[in-house]
Amino acid sequence: MSNFDAIVENNDEISAWIKWIHFGVPDEESKKRENKRNELVTFLHCKICTVLSGCCFVTNKMPGHLPPEILHPRCDCTYKFVAASQVKRQARAICPIGKFNSYMFKEKGIKGGKDIPYLDLGFDIEDSAFLAMEYERQAKEKYTHG
């Protein structure tokens, strides 16, 4: 983290981004994270809060809009301000190719099918990899712009 990022992270008047934190939930997507979330839910921790842990939000779009009780009464979550540059570096979007080649284009050309808008735009099942990458690119861009 740069010195500037450190200043922004510690100054809530500059940073418009907040990272949601639920104690004990790892940030990285993994089986360990999923297992920890499931374990916490069995001990009556809020499932929504454990899912949100590690996510970054623009402050005015953050769930709960930052009341003293973050999302609900007795909420275990906290937050920290993060620099926009850190969010942009770490942001990622995932769109599995199966969304297109195994779902959208599954029943090609059937009236009312999900593929009709794509076919009308000139896309076909062979374009599935491109469409998945384009969805990821646009989602990441939209997310990082708040």
Secondary structure by P-SEA (a helix, b strand, c coil): ccaaaaaaaaccccccbbbbbcccccccccaaaaaaaaaaaaacccaaaaaaccccccccccccccccccccccccbbbbbbbaaaaaacbbbbbbccccccccccccccccccaaaaaaacccccaaaaaaaaaaaaaaaaaaac
